[in-house]
Amino acid sequence: MARLVNGRLTAEITADGRLRFVRASDGTELLAEVVPHFSAPPRRSYRPTGPGSGLHHLEVQFEAHDGERFYGLGQHQHGKLDQKGGVIELVQRNTEVSIPFLLSSRGYGFLWNHPGIGRVELGTTVTRWVSEASRQWD
């Protein structure tokens, strides 16, 4: 296991390779990658989009929590303040502005630091961030 503390936040890599973020003061878990079932897709996926392109399809999955609300992600036309339960495309359009930052009611903010086209799926069982074509993950 590895741990990095920065102010009020602790980032951990668990013995099974999961990424977790906890409050440094009391160890309360804020955000953690899913624990996949042995037959489920991996919690992190980084696979080539095609030979020689240098681009990769990227996905990362985090645990979802009952009652958690998500705010932010820019200006979208669906008219909802709480983004939970939605699939938000991370693409710029004439009347939509995507800002890949969300604020959780659990007390953390998350920045998907990626300039490419993708989406975030804010489901009841998992939160999934997806990039269709990426050179790297930050």
Secondary structure, DSSP 8 states (H G I E B T S, - for coil): -EEEEETTEEEEE-TTS-EEEEETTT--EEEEB----TTS--SEEEEESSTTS--EEEEEEEE--TT--EEEEEE-TT--S--TT-EEEE--BTTBEEEEEEEETTS-EEE----S-EEEEE-SSEEEEEEEEES---
